[in-house]
Amino acid sequence: MDNLIDNKKTILIVGGGELTLPAVIIAKEMGLRTIVTDINPNSLGMIEADIPLVLSTNDIEGHRREIKNLQKKYNMVGVFTEGADIEITIAETADAGNLPGIKPIVAKRCNDKVLMREVLHEAGIIGPKFREVTTKEEIIDFIKKVPLPIFIKPVDNCGSRGVRQIEKIEDIEESLKVAMKNSTTNTALLEELLIGEKQTVEMLVDEETIHLCNIIDTYHGFEPYAVETGILCPTALPESMQKKLYDLSVRATKAVGINTGASKLDTIITKDGPMVIEMTARLSGGFHCQYLSPMALGTNDIRAAIKLAIGEKLDLDDVTPKFKKYSMSRPIFPKKGKVTKIEGIKEALKIDGVKHIILRGKVGDIIDDYKNCVTRFCFILAVADSIEEVNKICDNAENLINIITE
């Protein structure tokens, strides 16, 4: 400790993109020194960081090495991310630095969708029929038992990259190729198609306490692809179904072994009851924990999760709702082509209840087919006292925004 620059508590935040930027800001507000890693030195989080460190978020060995180097200079108290699917990097870095966090094997159970399915199945948690495949013949064999349509996914990617429904035999070869290309395992996951309303369940775990932060409703379109077309926060589901979703999520969280930090699950309510679609050991993306929960409930799940990451207890004040409104994320989907003009953003922001308009693109960008969530161009974030009102606000804002393509 005598060789430290000072004794100020310092946190390593992995990822400097728009979704992790709020974590950097909140950590600084908590009095923590922030060191941020990202491959892009000009990312928002890197600019905001006290100390930016250019390093790919997927470079696990690099992070294991750097945490030990950083501990020679700074009082490192934790490793953190949110909104980025890099739980293995976080767990491995915390492990290398002997810092709070889940075990690397637990992170892998969340990141590897096949392993997650196997663990949940072994725990007796009902889910879709599934199989890991590498060939067209294996898919043909699967659909003899599970009729089309079925889902095919990469084993370990996010943002719905490489995910689609296989609706006919002719879809198989190209779908398999894309799914395998988007997976580091060079394999793909087949799943029985689940039909029903979808949600995200977000929780924080502090040893034996598993606290429900929020349940949101998610909407999807652009079949055969899985593109999220909106989020409602909090859910409109009745309390009885929310309880079932929470109970399912607790069972899944315990099954994979998450004993500290965040547990986020994507769920679906099928004719056979609620099931887990996917899960991860981090807080959500999609502007959920970053903006929608604070707007609707006055909570600060990111601050609560950071406290767990630095070895403090869960602070219920951070995650206890202060009020109840309804917030919404409404993506806008411009037509295919080259973006030539973006109009109406300033006018839409003047609408009462519109809190943010987030552009992920600019004039000159090319809009292609919407095949995953990463390709979405613009988002309206709004809040109101009722579901009907927040939908109307988003409608009005969407009518003002004109993204022209040619």
N, C-alpha and C positions, 0 to 999 in steps of 0.2 A: 504493500500500500504506500510505502514511502516514496516509490518512484512515480506515483500518479501525478498527472498535471495538477489536478485538484480532486476533491472528494465529491464533486457534484454528481448526482445520480444520472446515469446515461443509458439511453435505450437505443438499440439497433432496430430500425424499422426497415423491413425488406420490401422494396417496391416504391417507386416514386410517382406513379400515375395518378390520374384524377380521382380514383376511388380511395387511394391511400393518403392523399393530401390531407383530408380531415384528421387523420390519425396523427400526422406530423404536427398540425396546428394544436390539437388537443394536448398532445404530450408536452409541447412547449408551454402551454397554459398551465400544465401541472407542475412546471418547474424542472422538467427533465431536459437534459441535453439530448438532442436528436442527431443520430448518425443514420443516414439513409443510403441504401444501396439500390442502384438501378443501372441498366446498361446505357440509358439515355441521360447524359449529364444535363440536358435542358428540360427534363421532365419537371412538372410542377412541384413534386415532393422534394426533388433534389435541390431546386432553387430555394425552397422554404427551409431546408434542413440547416442545422447548425454546422454539420460536417457532411458533405456529400462524398460518397465513395462509389466510383464507377465499377460496377460488378453485376453481372447477369443474375437476376433473381433465381435462375435455375442452376446456377453454379454452386452445387452443394459443397464440394470440397473447398472451393474458394471461400465460402462463408465459414466453414469449420476452421479454416486457417486464419481468417481475418478476425474472428471473435477472440481468438487467443492473442493475436497481436494487439487488438484494441484493449484487452484486459490489462495489458502492461502499461497503458497510458491513462485509461479512464476507469471510473467506477461503474462498470457495466452491470446493470441490474436486471435486464430483460431483453428479449427478442420478440418482435411483434409484426404482424401484418393483418390486414382486413381487405376484403374485396379482391384478393388475388389468390389464385389457386396454387399456392406454393407452400402448403402445410408441411411437406417433407423438408424443404429447405429450413423452415422455422424450427422444426423438431430436431433436425440434425445439428443446427447451429446452437440451440439451447443445450443439447446434449454435450457438444464439444466444450461449451463454456460452463457446464455445470450450473445452468440457470433454469428457472421455472419453465415447465412446458410438458407436453405429452411425449411419450416415448416415440422414437422414429418408426417402430413397427405399427403403432397406432395411426400415425399419419399416413403410412402406406396403405393401411386398411381403408382409409377414406379416399385416398387418391386413386387407387386401383379399383375400378368399378367391379371387376370380376371377383377380386378378393373381398370387397365389401359385400357382394351378393352371397358369397360362400359363408362369410361370418354370420350374416343375418339369418341365412337358412339354417345353419347349425344351431343358432339360438332359438329356433322355432318361430321366427318372425316371417309371416306370410308375405311373399312377393311374387313377381312374375317368373314364369319359366325362363331360363337363360342358358346360354352356352357361349364359350369363347371359341372363335373360329379363325381359320386362315385361308380356307378354300371355299370355292363355290359348292363343291360336293358336300361339305359339312353343313352349309346353309340349306341345301336341298334336303338333307337328312333331317335337319331341325324342323323344317316346315311340313314334314310328314306327320309330325306330332303336334306342332303348333301352326295352325293355318294362317295364311297371309290375311291382312297385313301384319308385319312384325317391325320392330325397331332394330336398327343397327347403329352402334356407337363406337367411337374410339374407346380404348380401355382407360386412358388417363389424360383426358383433355377437358377443357371447360368452354363456356360460352356457346355451347351447342355446335361447336366445330365438328364437321364430319358426321353429324347425327341426321338421320332421316328414316322415314318409313319405307320399307320394301313392300310395294303393293302388288308387283307382278314379277314373274321369273326374269323378265328382261331387265329389271332393275338391279339384279344381284351383283353382277360383275363390277359395274361402276361404283355402286354403293360400298362394296367390300374394299375396293381400291382406295376410295377416299377415306373411309374409316380407319384403315390400317395406316395410311399415310399420316393421319393426325394422331397416331398413338405411338408412344416411344417403345412399346412392346412389339410393334409390327404385327399385332393381332387385332381382332375386333370382337365386340360383345353383341350377341343377339339377345333380344328380350321380347317376350310376349307383349303385344300392344295393350296398354292399359288405357281405359276410357273413363273420364270423369273430370270433376273440377280439381284444379291444381292449386297448391299453396307452397309457401315457404315457412318453416318453423325455425325460429331463432332462439337459442338458449345459451346460458352461461353456466359453467360447471365450476364449483368450488368444493373439491373433495366430494362429500356425500350430498351436497346441495346442488340440485339441477334446477335453475331458475328459468322460467319461461319469460323471455323478453317480449316476444310478439309473434303473431301469426298473420301473414298477409296472403291475399288472393293474387294469383298470377294468371294472366291470360295469354293464349298462344294462337298463332295462325301460320299462314304460308305453308300449309301441307303440300308435299310430304315432309317438309323440313320443320324444325322445332324452333320457331322464332317467337320470343316473348313480345307481345303486343301491348302490354300494360301491367301495372301493379296497383292494387288497392290496399292501403294500410290504415287501420288494421282490417282483418277479415270481416266479412259480413256473415260468416257462418254462425249458427246458434252455439251457445255455450256448451251444449252436450257434445257436439261434434268437435269443438275446440279441445274439450277434455280428452276425447279419443285420440286426436292428433298429438296432443302433448304426451299422453301415456305411451303411444307408439314411439314417439321420438326419444323418450327417456329410455325405453327398452333398447332401442337401436344404439343410443349413445353409450349405454353401459356395455352392450355386446361388443362394440369395436374397441372399448377401453378408454374413451375420453374421460379423464379425471380432473382436468383443469382447463380453463379457457372456454372458447366458443365451440358450440356444436350447431351446425346449420343443416337442416334437412329440407329437401324438396319432396313434397308428398302429393298423393292423389287419392281422391275418394272414389273408389270403384264400387261396383255392385256387390263385391265381396268384402267391403269395408276399406278403411284407409290403408295405404301402402307407401313404402319408401321408394321414391324414384332414385334419388342420389343423396349423398351426405358429405359433409366436409368439416374439418376442425378449424374453422375460422368464421368470422362474421361475414355477412353477405356482401355481394356486389349489387349492381342494379340500382344504386342510390338509396337502398333500403335503410341500412343502419346509418349511413352518412347523412341523409336528409329527411327521408320520409318518416321514420320513427320519431326523431326530434320534432318535426313539424306537427305530427298527429297527436303525440303523447307527451312531449316535453321531456323525454328520456334521453340519456346519454350512454348508450350501450358501448360505444367505443371507449369512453373513459373507464367504464366498469371493466372492460376486457383488458385495457392497458394495466389497470391495477392488478389484475390477476397475473398478467405476464411479468410483472416485477415483484411478484411474491406477496402481494397484499391480499387481504380478504375481500370477498365480494361486498361492495357497498350498495345496499339495497336502495339508498336514496338516488343513486344514478339510474336505476332501472325501474323505479316506481313511477307510473304515469302521474303527471301533474294535472292533466286534463284529457279530454277525448274529443278529437276532431278526426276528419278523414283526409288523408293525403293520397296523391296519385302520381304515378309516373306514366306519361303518355308519349310513346315514341311517335315520331312523324316519319312516314316512309315516302320519300320523293320517288318520282318515276325514274326508270332506268335512263342513263345518259350522263353527259358531262354537265356538272353544275355551273350554270352561267350567272345566276343571281340569287341572292338570299334576301327576302323582304319580310318586313312585319315583326321582327324580333323586338324592337323597342316598343312598338305599339302593344304587342302581346304582354310584355312585362308590366305595362300600366294597368292591366286588368287586376282588380282586387282579388287576391287569393293566389295569383301566379307568383311563385317565389323564385323560380329559377328557369331559365331556358338554357339548356346545355347543348352546344354544338360540338360534334365530334369530327366534323368535316368543314370544308371551305370551298369557295369558288374555285373551279378548276378540277375538283375531285370527280372521279368517275363512279356513278352509282350502278351497281350490277344487280343481279338477282339476289333476293334476300334468302340466304341459305343458312344463316346462323345469327346469333345475337350480336356478334362483333360488328356486323355490317350496318347496324342501325346508325343513322346520321344525326338525328336531333331529338331532344327530349323536353317535354313540358313537365315541370314539377309544380303541383298546385295543392292547396289545402282549403278546406271549408268545414262547416259544421255538420254536413250530411253528405251521404254518398251521391244523392241526386245533384246537389249543388256543386260538388267537386267535379263531377262528370260534365256539367254544363260549363263550368269555368274552362276545363280542358277543351271542350268543343269550341268555345268562343276564341280561345287562343290559337287553336289549330286552324280555324277559319281565317285568322289574320296572317298567319305565317305562310309564305309562299316561297318554296324552294324550286326554282325553275331549272329544268334540265333540257338538253337538246341532243 
